[in-house]
Amino acid sequence: MVDEQLLTRDIEDKRVLEAMQSVPRRAFVPEGIRASAHMDNPLPIGYDQTISQPYIVALMTQLLVQKVPVGGRILEIGSGSGYQTAILVSMGFEVHCIEVVPELVEPSREVLSSIGLEPASMMVGDGHQGMPNKAPFDGILAAACARKLPKEWRKQLKEGGVIVAPVKRSSGQYLFRWTKKGRALKRENIIPVRFVPLIKS
Ligand code: SAH
């Protein structure tokens, strides 16, 4: 997976490649489809949700570590299977997760604890609200697509911190990285993407 899907593209950060190498993706995929665990696409995890494509997980992680030192406090929105969580925890980040589907939270917690990669906290809730009691964050990473950037995310971000998230545009979804500079957010356009929508609860 790492050799064919990541090294041939633009994933070059050693820490990201090592994490992708060491975290077993198959542990986060439902048993019936484990044979496909290392394929280059998203996979169903139930409740109409998916585990993200490995390349996208690696790319978003790389966009984060380029700006946030390891050890930084990260808010992960839409933790789903827990795969992205495991990658971030294994790299040494302090990870706080929010997931809106309660049925996904317990199984992901169990898998993460069984491989010794538990996040600092995990809650059921609507990611639009962020996690005010753990703010401010050095980084916010979202795996579901918002209609526009939620105000709370901007508020809960530290100076110099980054948001890596897909947002809807008229032409389709696009992945962006924003960096907080004073009262402004500097935006970088990354690539067109396809994520599940960020559900309003
Ligand atoms: N990183 C996850 C991606 C799962 S897909 C993985 O690789 O497994 C996106 C996730 O976002 C889904 O689990 C979905 O339930 C969750 N989600 C959707 N809307 C949300 C919201 N408003 N708040 C929090 N999580 C949300």
Residues whose N, C-alpha, C, O or C-beta is under 5 A from the ligand:
A	BS01	SAH	Q49 T50 I51 S52 I77 G78 S79 G80 S81 G82 Y83 Q84 I98 E99 V100 V101 G125 D126 G127 H128 A143 A144 P197 L198 I199 K200
